[in-house]
Structures are given as C-alpha cells and as structure tokens.
C-alpha cells in the first residue's frame, strides 16, 4: 500500500466573492466601538444607604459585634461625627474619603488584632447578619 499523501490545498477561485460579514467578535461597522470617547462603558449604581446601610452605620453595628472596637469609636467620637477630626478634615478636603476609610479600617482592624485595609473592613461589615445591613423594605 502506498504511503498516504495529504490532499492538495486549493486556493479559492478568483471569481468567488470575498466574505462580507464581520467576524462574530468584531462590532458591526454601524455600531460605535465601546471605547469611543463619550460612549458609556458601563453603569455604576450607588446603592449605599438605599438598598443597604452605609459604612458609617455599619461601623457601629460592627462594634456591637466586636467590643474591642468600642474604645476606638469612643476616642474618635464616633465615625463621621462632628467630634471625628479626621472626618472633619475630609469634609474640608484635607484628606480624601479613601484616606479617611483606610485610616479607620487600620484602627478598627488593629483593635481586633488584625491588619485591615478598607476592603477587609467592608468585607467584615457585610459578614454581619443580613438584617443588620440589608434594607429589606427596599428589596421587597
């Protein structure tokens, strides 16, 4: 038996029309590209305070579950209060809101013997029972 040979490769005939439809991954020519200046790329909804309690309220709830945090809140006069000097600095635009929450996260995490950034603090807040942070009347 002779060895198998590969079938010859044939080029499309010159009279065959070229493909005119774009590949499935390419946007159609009539649709603007997602990166076009001024075109929205997504939608961000701020649901804090409406669908779930804000961080300001949740810090107090967290301190109820973690008594070691209470002295920190007493020292600063409560989060985001008139006595909270760092909050007042944030309102005067001397520090950013991100800096404010990063500092508070570090202080509250240290109170429970952990090293927290803002994300770790928020994760801990939302580990509280759902009824502590979810505003069910807005979800029903």
C-alpha positions as CSV (number, residue, x, y, z in Angstrom):
1,X,0.0,0.0,0.0
2,X,1.5,3.4,-1.0
3,X,2.0,6.0,1.8
4,X,-0.9,8.3,2.5
5,X,-0.5,11.8,1.0
6,X,-2.1,15.0,2.1
7,X,-4.8,16.3,-0.2
8,X,-3.7,19.3,-2.2
9,X,-4.5,22.7,-0.9
10,X,-6.7,24.6,-3.3
11,X,-7.0,28.4,-3.3
12,X,-10.4,30.0,-3.7
13,X,-11.2,30.8,-7.3
14,X,-10.8,34.4,-8.2
15,X,-14.4,34.7,-9.1
16,X,-15.6,33.7,-5.5
17,X,-16.9,36.7,-3.6
18,X,-15.0,37.7,-0.5
19,X,-16.6,37.3,2.8
20,X,-18.5,40.5,3.6
21,X,-19.8,39.8,7.1
22,X,-17.6,40.8,10.1
23,X,-16.3,38.1,12.3
24,X,-18.6,37.3,15.3
25,X,-16.1,39.0,17.7
26,X,-15.9,42.3,15.7
27,X,-18.5,45.0,16.2
28,X,-20.6,45.8,13.2
29,X,-19.5,48.8,11.3
30,X,-22.7,50.7,12.2
31,X,-22.2,50.2,15.9
32,X,-19.8,52.6,17.7
33,X,-16.9,50.9,19.5
34,X,-17.2,50.6,23.3
35,X,-14.0,52.7,23.6
36,X,-15.4,55.6,21.5
37,X,-14.9,58.8,23.5
38,X,-18.0,59.9,25.3
39,X,-19.7,56.5,25.0
40,X,-20.6,54.9,28.3
41,X,-18.8,51.6,29.0
42,X,-21.0,50.6,31.9
43,X,-23.4,51.6,34.6
44,X,-22.4,52.1,38.2
45,X,-25.3,52.4,40.7
46,X,-24.7,53.8,44.2
47,X,-27.0,51.7,46.4
48,X,-25.4,52.6,49.7
49,X,-28.0,53.9,52.1
50,X,-30.9,52.9,49.9
51,X,-30.5,49.1,49.5
52,X,-28.0,48.6,52.2
53,X,-26.8,50.5,55.2
54,X,-23.7,52.7,54.7
55,X,-20.3,52.2,56.2
56,X,-21.0,54.9,58.7
57,X,-23.9,53.0,60.1
58,X,-22.3,49.6,59.8
59,X,-19.2,50.5,61.8
60,X,-21.5,51.0,64.8
61,X,-23.1,47.6,64.2
62,X,-19.7,46.0,63.8
63,X,-18.5,47.5,67.1
64,X,-21.6,45.9,68.8
65,X,-20.4,42.5,67.5
66,X,-16.7,43.3,68.2
67,X,-16.5,45.0,71.7
68,X,-12.7,45.6,71.2
69,X,-13.6,48.3,68.7
70,X,-15.6,50.4,71.1
71,X,-12.7,52.2,72.7
72,X,-11.6,53.4,69.2
73,X,-15.0,54.7,68.4
74,X,-15.2,56.4,71.8
75,X,-11.7,58.0,71.3
76,X,-12.7,59.5,67.9
77,X,-16.2,60.4,69.0
78,X,-17.9,58.0,66.6
79,X,-17.3,57.6,62.9
80,X,-18.2,60.6,60.7
81,X,-19.3,62.7,63.6
82,X,-18.6,66.3,64.5
83,X,-16.1,65.0,67.0
84,X,-14.3,62.8,64.4
85,X,-11.4,65.2,63.5
86,X,-10.3,63.0,60.5
87,X,-13.9,63.2,59.2
88,X,-13.9,66.9,59.6
89,X,-10.5,67.1,57.7
90,X,-12.2,65.0,54.9
91,X,-15.1,67.5,54.7
92,X,-12.5,70.3,54.4
93,X,-10.8,68.3,51.6
94,X,-7.6,68.0,53.6
95,X,-7.8,64.2,53.2
96,X,-9.7,62.1,50.7
97,X,-12.6,59.9,51.6
98,X,-10.4,56.9,50.6
99,X,-7.8,58.1,53.0
100,X,-10.4,58.5,55.7
101,X,-11.7,55.0,55.4
102,X,-8.2,53.5,55.1
103,X,-7.2,55.1,58.4
104,X,-10.4,54.0,60.1
105,X,-10.0,50.5,58.8
106,X,-6.4,50.3,60.0
107,X,-7.5,51.5,63.5
108,X,-10.5,49.2,63.8
109,X,-8.6,46.2,62.5
110,X,-5.8,46.8,65.0
111,X,-8.4,46.9,67.8
112,X,-9.3,43.3,67.0
113,X,-5.7,42.2,66.4
114,X,-5.8,42.2,62.6
115,X,-4.4,44.2,59.8
116,X,-7.2,45.7,57.7
117,X,-7.4,47.8,54.6
118,X,-10.7,49.3,53.6
119,X,-11.8,46.3,51.6
120,X,-11.1,44.0,54.6
121,X,-13.2,46.2,56.9
122,X,-16.1,46.3,54.4
123,X,-16.0,42.5,54.0
124,X,-16.2,42.2,57.7
125,X,-19.2,44.6,57.8
126,X,-21.1,42.5,55.3
127,X,-20.4,39.3,57.2
128,X,-22.8,40.7,59.8
129,X,-26.2,39.1,59.7
130,X,-28.1,40.3,56.7
131,X,-30.8,42.1,58.7
132,X,-28.0,44.4,60.1
133,X,-27.1,45.8,56.7
134,X,-29.8,45.0,54.1
135,X,-32.8,47.3,53.9
136,X,-35.4,44.7,53.1
137,X,-38.1,47.2,52.6
138,X,-36.3,48.5,49.5
139,X,-35.8,45.0,48.1
140,X,-39.2,43.5,48.5
